[in-house]
Amino acid sequence: MGRYLIGAGLLLVAAGVVVILGERVGIRLGRLPGDIRIEGKSGGFYFPVVTCVLISVVLSLISWLFRSR
């Protein structure tokens, strides 16, 4: 159980580094072209469609790489 927690922690740290470096380069997850944002007087609606697809593709590729070994 401890090894899984350490692995999950390292994965979260790596994801944080990728997000920070992406923001410095100009890639902001959640603000990509294609994300839906509707704002009104009393509130708003936001759904990051392209961000969800991008994260899904990356996680699928990572999963596929680990299964092939």
Secondary structure, DSSP 8 states (H G I E B T S, - for coil): -HHHHHHHHHHHHHHHHHHHHHHHHT--TT--TT-EEEE-SS-EEEE-HHHHHHHHHHHHHHHHHHH--
